[in-house]
Amino acid sequence: MLISNTLQENFVGTYRFELIRLSTDRSTFMARPKTGDKPNDIRNATVREVAAIGSTAVSVNKIAKRAGLSVGTIYRYHKTKDDLLFWVFLQLKRDIHKTMMDAAGDLQGASLRLRAMWFALIEYGFNAPQDFLLVEMMSAETRPSFLENSELQAIQNEVLGEIQAGIDQRVLVNVPTATIETILASPAITLARRASLSGIQIEKEELDRIYNLIWRGIAQDH
């Protein structure tokens, strides 16, 4: 995914409390009714609670109350709060990554694929604002489980592989893939945050202008 831990640290620290304040003001963040699917209810409650107060202040008791479940029920699924948070975080990372890769789909050529992935990330922030806020906040935290998890590494490597393909095709400038990821991801995260917090979808013309400026900075042919 076009979100690396290093990049997230540059964004989340400054905006974290503003994200939490605004997230509690949005009517879209009202509690949802239980679905009868306990794992899904736990996931939804965790997302809403973290969006409201942050991952540090969140507790299993608060999540259980929001989910309408007993604390014991949550502990039947997750041994600790950290296990629960990481489980939700990993699910959301999968969702975002799948959204981006599905957008690339069968498109041929790095320029088309990376463009589709970039726009998909911003759209995800608009369509699932709380999910995006949780991933953004937690990605900035240094947790051993993040560094050691093979699935997260595979997600990161797949995105870097898309960028490397662009370099190999001589579409992108020949610089480290992490550098290009940062150039692509920085504005995408900012725009996705704006969409998620405001609830207003960004005009496609504006997105096109921004992306074209970014592309001129990383493409071999201007």
C-alpha positions as CSV (number, residue, x, y, z in Angstrom):
1,M,0.0,0.0,0.0
2,L,1.1,3.5,-0.6
3,I,1.5,4.1,3.1
4,S,4.8,3.4,4.8
5,N,5.5,3.6,8.5
6,T,8.1,6.3,8.1
7,L,5.8,8.4,5.9
8,Q,2.9,8.1,8.4
9,E,5.0,9.5,11.2
10,N,5.3,12.8,9.2
11,F,1.6,13.2,9.1
12,V,0.0,11.7,12.1
13,G,1.9,13.4,14.9
14,T,0.8,16.9,13.9
15,Y,-2.8,16.1,13.1
16,R,-3.7,13.3,15.5
17,F,-5.7,15.4,18.0
18,E,-7.4,17.3,15.2
19,L,-8.4,13.9,13.6
20,I,-9.9,12.7,16.9
21,R,-11.8,16.0,17.5
22,L,-13.2,16.1,14.0
23,S,-14.1,12.4,14.0
24,T,-16.4,12.8,17.0
25,D,-18.2,15.7,15.3
26,R,-19.2,13.8,12.1
27,S,-22.7,12.4,12.1
28,T,-21.4,9.6,10.0
29,F,-19.5,8.4,13.1
30,M,-22.6,7.6,15.1
31,A,-22.7,4.1,16.6
32,R,-24.0,1.4,14.2
33,P,-26.5,-1.3,15.3
34,K,-25.1,-4.7,16.0
35,T,-25.0,-7.1,13.0
36,G,-25.3,-10.4,14.9
37,D,-21.8,-11.1,13.6
38,K,-19.7,-10.8,16.8
39,P,-16.3,-10.5,15.1
40,N,-17.6,-7.8,12.8
41,D,-19.3,-6.0,15.7
42,I,-16.0,-6.0,17.5
43,R,-14.2,-4.7,14.5
44,N,-16.7,-1.9,13.9
45,A,-16.7,-0.9,17.6
46,T,-12.9,-0.9,17.7
47,V,-12.7,1.3,14.6
48,R,-15.2,3.8,16.0
49,E,-13.6,3.9,19.5
50,V,-10.1,4.5,18.1
51,A,-11.4,7.2,15.8
52,A,-13.0,8.9,18.8
53,I,-10.2,8.7,21.4
54,G,-7.1,7.2,19.8
55,S,-5.5,3.8,20.1
56,T,-3.6,4.7,23.4
57,A,-6.7,5.7,25.4
58,V,-8.9,2.9,24.0
59,S,-9.7,0.0,26.3
60,V,-11.4,-3.4,25.9
61,N,-14.1,-2.2,28.3
62,K,-14.9,0.8,26.1
63,I,-14.9,-1.3,22.9
64,A,-17.2,-3.9,24.6
65,K,-19.6,-1.2,25.7
66,R,-19.7,0.3,22.2
67,A,-20.2,-3.1,20.6
68,G,-22.9,-4.1,23.0
69,L,-21.0,-7.2,24.1
70,S,-19.5,-8.4,27.3
71,V,-15.7,-8.0,28.0
72,G,-15.5,-11.7,28.3
73,T,-16.9,-12.2,24.8
74,I,-14.1,-10.0,23.3
75,Y,-11.5,-11.9,25.2
76,R,-12.8,-15.1,23.7
77,Y,-11.7,-13.7,20.4
78,H,-8.6,-11.7,21.4
79,K,-6.1,-12.4,24.2
80,T,-5.1,-8.8,24.8
81,K,-6.0,-5.2,23.7
82,D,-2.9,-5.1,21.5
83,D,-4.0,-8.4,19.8
84,L,-7.4,-6.9,19.1
85,L,-6.0,-3.6,17.7
86,F,-3.5,-5.4,15.5
87,W,-6.2,-7.7,14.2
88,V,-8.4,-4.8,13.2
89,F,-5.4,-2.9,11.8
90,L,-4.4,-5.8,9.7
91,Q,-7.9,-6.3,8.3
92,L,-8.1,-2.7,7.3
93,K,-4.7,-2.8,5.7
94,R,-5.9,-5.8,3.7
95,D,-9.0,-3.9,2.7
96,I,-7.1,-0.8,1.6
97,H,-4.5,-2.8,-0.3
98,K,-7.2,-4.9,-2.0
99,T,-9.1,-1.7,-3.0
100,M,-5.9,-0.4,-4.6
101,M,-4.9,-3.6,-6.4
102,D,-8.5,-4.2,-7.6
103,A,-8.4,-0.7,-9.1
104,A,-5.2,-1.6,-11.0
105,G,-6.8,-4.8,-12.0
106,D,-5.9,-5.9,-15.5
107,L,-4.6,-2.5,-16.5
108,Q,-1.4,-2.7,-18.5
109,G,1.6,-0.4,-17.9
110,A,2.9,1.2,-14.8
111,S,1.5,4.6,-15.5
112,L,-2.1,3.4,-15.6
113,R,-1.7,1.0,-12.7
114,L,-0.1,3.5,-10.3
115,R,-2.7,6.2,-11.3
116,A,-5.6,3.8,-10.5
117,M,-4.0,2.8,-7.2
118,W,-3.5,6.5,-6.2
119,F,-7.1,7.5,-6.9
120,A,-8.4,4.3,-5.1
121,L,-6.6,5.3,-1.9
122,I,-8.2,8.7,-1.9
123,E,-11.7,7.2,-2.6
124,Y,-11.2,4.8,0.2
125,G,-10.6,7.7,2.6
126,F,-13.9,9.2,1.6
127,N,-15.9,6.0,1.6
128,A,-14.6,4.6,4.9
129,P,-13.4,7.6,6.9
130,Q,-13.1,5.9,10.3
131,D,-11.2,2.9,8.9
132,F,-8.8,5.3,7.2
133,L,-8.2,7.3,10.4
134,L,-7.5,4.2,12.4
135,V,-4.9,2.9,9.9
136,E,-3.3,6.4,9.6
137,M,-3.0,6.8,13.4
138,M,-1.8,3.2,14.1
139,S,0.7,3.1,11.2
140,A,2.7,5.9,13.0
141,E,3.1,3.7,16.1
142,T,6.1,1.6,16.5
143,R,4.9,-1.9,17.3
144,P,7.0,-5.1,17.0
145,S,4.0,-6.9,15.5
146,F,4.0,-4.4,12.6
147,L,7.7,-4.9,11.8
148,E,7.5,-8.7,12.2
149,N,4.3,-9.5,10.4
150,S,4.9,-11.2,7.1
151,E,1.6,-10.2,5.6
152,L,2.3,-6.5,6.1
153,Q,5.7,-6.9,4.6
154,A,4.1,-8.7,1.6
155,I,1.7,-5.8,1.1
156,Q,4.5,-3.3,1.2
157,N,6.6,-5.3,-1.2
158,E,3.7,-5.7,-3.7
159,V,3.4,-1.9,-3.9
160,L,7.1,-1.4,-4.2
161,G,7.0,-4.1,-6.9
162,E,4.5,-2.0,-8.9
163,I,6.9,1.0,-8.6
164,Q,9.9,-1.2,-9.6
165,A,8.0,-2.3,-12.7
166,G,7.6,1.3,-13.7
167,I,11.4,1.8,-13.3
168,D,12.1,-1.3,-15.3
169,Q,9.7,-0.2,-18.0
170,R,11.6,3.2,-18.1
171,V,8.4,4.9,-17.2
172,L,9.7,6.2,-13.9
173,V,13.0,7.8,-13.0
174,N,15.6,5.4,-11.7
175,V,15.6,6.2,-8.0
176,P,14.9,4.0,-4.9
177,T,11.4,2.7,-4.9
178,A,10.8,4.0,-1.4
179,T,11.5,7.6,-2.7
180,I,8.9,7.3,-5.4
181,E,6.4,5.8,-2.9
182,T,6.9,8.8,-0.6
183,I,6.3,11.2,-3.5
184,L,3.1,9.4,-4.5
185,A,1.8,8.7,-1.1
186,S,2.3,12.1,0.7
187,P,-0.4,14.0,-1.2
188,A,-2.6,10.9,-1.5
189,I,-2.7,10.6,2.3
190,T,-3.4,14.3,2.7
191,L,-6.2,14.3,0.2
192,A,-7.7,11.1,1.7
193,R,-7.6,12.6,5.1
194,R,-9.3,15.7,3.8
195,A,-12.1,13.7,2.2
196,S,-12.5,11.5,5.3
197,L,-12.8,14.3,7.7
198,S,-14.9,16.7,5.6
199,G,-17.2,14.1,4.1
200,I,-16.9,16.0,0.9
201,Q,-15.6,14.2,-2.2
202,I,-12.8,16.1,-3.9
203,E,-13.5,17.2,-7.4
204,K,-12.0,15.0,-10.0
205,E,-10.5,17.9,-11.9
206,E,-8.6,18.9,-8.8
207,L,-7.3,15.4,-8.3
208,D,-6.3,15.2,-11.9
209,R,-4.3,18.4,-11.6
210,I,-2.5,17.2,-8.5
211,Y,-1.7,13.8,-9.8
212,N,-0.4,15.2,-13.1
213,L,2.0,17.5,-11.2
214,I,3.2,14.6,-9.1
215,W,3.7,12.4,-12.2
216,R,5.8,15.0,-13.8
217,G,8.2,14.8,-10.9
218,I,8.7,11.0,-11.1
219,A,8.2,10.2,-14.8
220,Q,11.1,9.8,-17.2
221,D,9.3,11.6,-20.0
222,H,7.7,14.9,-19.2
